[in-house]
């Protein structure tokens, strides 16, 4: 049986990594909540967004440019 060796990868989807992190934060908050569902206000608090427009409090870092380097 052949098992391929682990190859390090330099390709990362930074948006997907942020989405995974935010999903994890929501799961932790939901598990700790005493109610059946998180309220929209609690979701906004966990995701660190401002109310109606959903703007993030802290902007996301820019994605890296070619070869995994930040642009600039």
Secondary structure as UniProt FT lines:
FT   HELIX           14..32
FT   HELIX           40..47
FT   STRAND          49..50
FT   TURN            51..54
FT   STRAND          55..56
FT   HELIX           66..68
//
